[in-house]
Structures are given as C-alpha cells and as structure tokens.
Amino acid sequence: QLSRHVAQQAPEQSRTIVRARHSPVGEGLQVLVYTPDQSDLFARICGHFDQAGFSILDAKIHTTRTGWALDTFQIVTPMLPEHYRELMSMVESGLTQTLEQQGPLPSPSRGR
C-alpha cells in the first residue's frame, strides 16, 4: 500500500512528499500527499488540482498525532491516457511546490 510505504520512509523526512500513480480503483490517478499540517491545507490541494484541470472523485484526509497530514486523492482529467506518465510527474512536482510555498490560496477557476 502506497500510504504505508511513504509513511514508513517519511520519519527521516522533514519535507513534503507527493506521489502519484495510476489509480488501482478506477480511472485517473491516485495521489498521496504527506506534508506537515498547515492552515487551509485541503483547500490549497483542491485549488491546485482545480487550476491544473483535474476533477477530484474521492479524498481521504488523515492527520497524525505528530502534526503531519497523510491525504489521498482520486483525480481525473480529460487528457488522454497515454499522457499519464507526464501527468504523474507534473502532479508530483507542481503540488509539492504549491504546498512548500504556502502562498495565498488560489481562486477557484471555474466558479466553484
């Protein structure tokens, strides 16, 4: 399981980890986020996906007793499946940057 693997290696980490893979439970990507908990974290992640053109089908949100968030998302995009390798890389690098910058929350792009 992806979340267990990341959580086991993460205690040595003090930075954000974002991992994406083909979803094992349907279409799209499964994205795991392991990061220090912060104000408006869920809104920040959702805003990033919205601005990147993804729709969120499912989200599971957990916070550890030590103040880390371990969240998983099921996301889809209208892009063609042959582009998933590039999408996974884009999600991992883009979302990591968004979370580490902790700038202002993005505005909803489609009036949500």
Wavefront OBJ file of the C-alpha trace (Angstrom):
o trace
v 0.000 0.000 0.000
v 1.368 3.355 -1.106
v 0.455 5.303 2.045
v 2.133 2.768 4.351
v 5.305 2.808 2.244
v 5.534 6.615 2.262
v 4.762 6.858 5.979
v 7.493 4.314 6.792
v 10.202 6.212 4.935
v 8.915 9.670 5.863
v 10.043 9.951 9.518
v 13.509 10.693 8.139
v 11.991 13.424 6.000
v 11.109 16.923 7.085
v 9.614 17.980 3.785
v 6.555 17.390 1.660
v 6.191 14.110 -0.242
v 3.745 13.837 -3.148
v 3.396 10.556 -5.074
v 1.079 9.846 -7.998
v 0.263 6.578 -9.745
v -2.381 5.063 -11.973
v -5.400 4.524 -9.786
v -5.817 0.907 -8.668
v -9.574 1.512 -8.151
v -10.845 3.038 -11.370
v -9.836 5.699 -13.834
v -7.396 8.538 -13.343
v -4.632 8.951 -10.801
v -4.282 8.242 -7.114
v -2.262 10.968 -5.401
v -0.784 10.660 -1.924
v 0.290 13.772 -0.012
v 2.417 13.575 3.143
v 3.260 17.013 4.491
v 3.431 18.979 7.715
v -0.141 20.009 8.514
v -0.857 23.656 7.750
v -3.761 26.049 7.750
v -6.109 25.570 4.762
v -4.174 22.517 3.528
v -7.206 20.765 1.997
v -8.320 23.976 0.233
v -4.777 24.524 -1.061
v -4.586 20.992 -2.515
v -8.071 21.227 -4.061
v -7.229 24.633 -5.544
v -4.076 23.234 -7.105
v -5.993 20.361 -8.725
v -8.705 22.762 -9.927
v -6.222 25.138 -11.548
v -4.411 22.190 -13.194
v -7.686 20.980 -14.758
v -8.271 17.902 -12.584
v -11.541 16.798 -11.006
v -11.454 15.145 -7.578
v -13.520 11.959 -7.369
v -12.541 10.977 -3.818
v -10.413 12.264 -0.958
v -9.300 10.689 2.303
v -7.841 13.060 4.889
v -5.794 11.974 7.921
v -3.632 13.873 10.404
v -1.043 12.132 12.568
v -0.581 12.831 16.276
v 2.759 14.427 15.370
v 1.154 17.076 13.122
v 1.602 15.566 9.657
v -1.168 15.251 7.077
v -1.478 11.974 5.143
v -4.065 12.576 2.414
v -5.018 10.563 -0.664
v -6.953 11.809 -3.672
v -8.540 10.103 -6.665
v -8.322 12.586 -9.548
v -9.279 12.530 -13.227
v -8.598 14.720 -16.228
v -9.962 14.801 -19.773
v -6.404 14.316 -21.111
v -5.714 11.108 -22.992
v -4.377 8.077 -21.052
v -1.085 7.986 -22.980
v -0.124 11.213 -21.173
v -0.419 9.770 -17.661
v 3.351 9.456 -17.169
v 3.767 13.188 -17.804
v 0.710 13.951 -15.670
v 2.087 11.978 -12.716
v 5.363 13.898 -12.880
v 3.513 17.220 -13.240
v 1.273 16.483 -10.237
v 4.193 15.404 -8.039
v 6.376 18.430 -8.772
v 3.616 21.043 -9.056
v 1.721 20.079 -5.911
v 4.936 19.786 -3.893
v 5.896 23.308 -4.947
v 2.414 24.651 -4.146
v 2.488 23.171 -0.629
v 6.053 24.209 0.199
v 5.494 27.822 -0.919
v 2.434 28.236 1.345
v 1.367 31.340 -0.567
v -2.171 32.742 -0.731
v -4.976 30.333 -1.555
v -5.735 30.119 -5.275
v -9.057 31.467 -6.507
v -11.467 28.870 -7.897
v -11.011 28.815 -11.667
v -14.483 27.676 -12.702
v -16.743 29.499 -10.283
v -16.842 26.755 -7.657
l 1 2 3 4 5 6 7 8 9 10 11 12 13 14 15 16 17 18 19 20 21 22 23 24 25 26 27 28 29 30 31 32 33 34 35 36 37 38 39 40 41 42 43 44 45 46 47 48 49 50 51 52 53 54 55 56 57 58 59 60 61 62 63 64 65 66 67 68 69 70 71 72 73 74 75 76 77 78 79 80 81 82 83 84 85 86 87 88 89 90 91 92 93 94 95 96 97 98 99 100 101 102 103 104 105 106 107 108 109 110 111 112
